[in-house]
Amino acid sequence: MRHIDVPYFGIIDPFSVEEEYPGELELRDVNVLLHLNFDSHWISPDKLRAVKDLLDNVVAIDNRNRQLLQEQYTHADGHTLRYYLEFMQEKIWRTELEQLVDFSNGSIPPREQLLHRLHLISAGFYPDREDGFAVFDYSIGRDYTRYVLALYLSEEGTLQEMTIEL
């Protein structure tokens, strides 16, 4: 079968692809923007099927990413995540931060409350790339910041790198 039905993007002929396909999905009551990008006018059908597999499992991947973020928060290697949360806590106006954080809650620190507010806002798929096959962007909300915590995933959906991006 030459054409592949890619969730949220429709039927795509791997031997005649456009440069970019926009899409969206709703996840946890949030509109998540999707982008499927190609560097050439064709792609290996196996690579396109890998994108399809990731999208078929996007809820499970999001759950795994959220669990990973929770683990990174307490782990010594979680400096990128902790820096992002500290940066958000310092850069957001106190009145806006009060919409996200209950400062009177003595049992959960403000930074950990921000951690629980992180959610997927966009995902980009780059099947031509060796590194960063997919990038899942997490944020405390588009209304509060343009900075995202970008999780670069392999073709199999495993974390390769975590960065802060604008």
N, C-alpha and C positions, 0 to 999 in steps of 0.2 A: 504494500500500500504506500503510495507516494506521499499523500497528504497526511498530516498529523493534526488531530484536534487537541489544541493546547488550551487547558482551562483558562478562562478570563481573556484569552486572546483570539480564540476561534481556530478555524482550520487554516493551517499554514503549509505551503509547499516548501520543503527544505531546500529545493534546488532553485527557488525564486523568492527570496525573502526581501522585505523592505529593511531599511536601516533601523527603524524603531517601530515598535507596536506598544501603544498605551493600553492600560487596562486598570481595573480597580476591583476590589472585593471589600466586603464588610466583615470585620473580625472584631469581636468583643465590642460591638456598637461603635466601631471606629471605621471610617472610610479609609482604606489602605490603597495608596496609589501604586500601580505596577508598571514596570517598563521592561520590555524585552528588546534587547539591542544586538545588532549584528554589525561586524566590521566589513563583511563582504556580502555578495548577493546570493550566497548559498551557504548551507551549514550541513554538517554530517547529520543524517537522520537520527543516529544514536545520541548525539548531543541535544537535539531537539526533544527526543524522548526523555532525556535526563531532566530537561526543564519541565516537561509534562509531569514527570514523577515527583519533582519537588513541589509543583503546584497542586498535585493530587493530595499531597501530604502537608500542605502549608499550615494547617492547624497543629499537627503533631510537631512540626519543625518549630513553630512559634512557642509551643509549650516547652520544648526542649531548650530553646534559646532563653526563655524566661527562667527556667530552672538553672541554666548555666549562669545567668546573671546573678541569681540569688546565691549560688555557690561562690562566684567570683567576689561578691561583696564581702565575704568573710575570709577569703583565701588571700594569702600573701601576694599571689600573682594578679590580683584584681585591681591594680593601681590605676588602670585606664578608667574602669567603671567608677571607682571612688573619686578620681579626679573630676570626671564628668558631673557627678552628683554634688561635689563641693563647689564646682564652678557654677552650677545652676543655682545652688543655694546662695552664693555670693552675688550673682549677676541679676537675679530676678528681684524686682521691687518687692518690698516686704508685703505690700497690700495684695500683690498678685500671688506671692508665695503662700499667704494665708488661705488662699483658695485651694491650695494643694496639700498644705501641711497643717496639722493640728498642733500648735506649739504648746498647748496645755496638756498634751498627752505625754506624761512622764515615762511611760513604759516603752514607747517606740520613738527613737531619735528622729529628728527632722530628715536627716539624710536617708535613713532607712524608709521613711514614709515616701520620699521621692522615688526611691528604688521601686516601691510597689506601684507608683504612678507611671513607670515606663511602659510604653506600649508601641507596637509596630505601627509605623505611619507610612512606610513605603518599602518596596522591594524591587530591586533591579536584577535582571538576569542577563548575563554576558557569556553565552556559550562558546564564543570564540577565544576567550581568555584562558590562559593556563592557571592563573591565580585569580581568585575572586569570581568564581563562576556565578555566584549570587551574592547580593549585598542586601541585608535586612537592616533597615534604619529604625532605631528605637528612639523615642523622645518622651518627655513629660507632657508634651502637647505643642502643637503648632501655634497656639495662641500665646505661648509663653516664651518660646525660643525657636531660632532657626537651627541651632546646634543639634546634631544627632549623634547617637552612639551607633556606629556602623559595624555590623558583624559580617565579616567576609566569610562566605561558606564555600566549601568544595562542591564538586558535582554530586557528591553523596549527601551533602547537607551538613557536613561536620565543620566546626569552627576552624578557620585558618588564622584569622587576625581580628582584633577589635581596635577601632580607632574612633576618635572624635572628629567630626567633620561639620562643615558649615554648608 
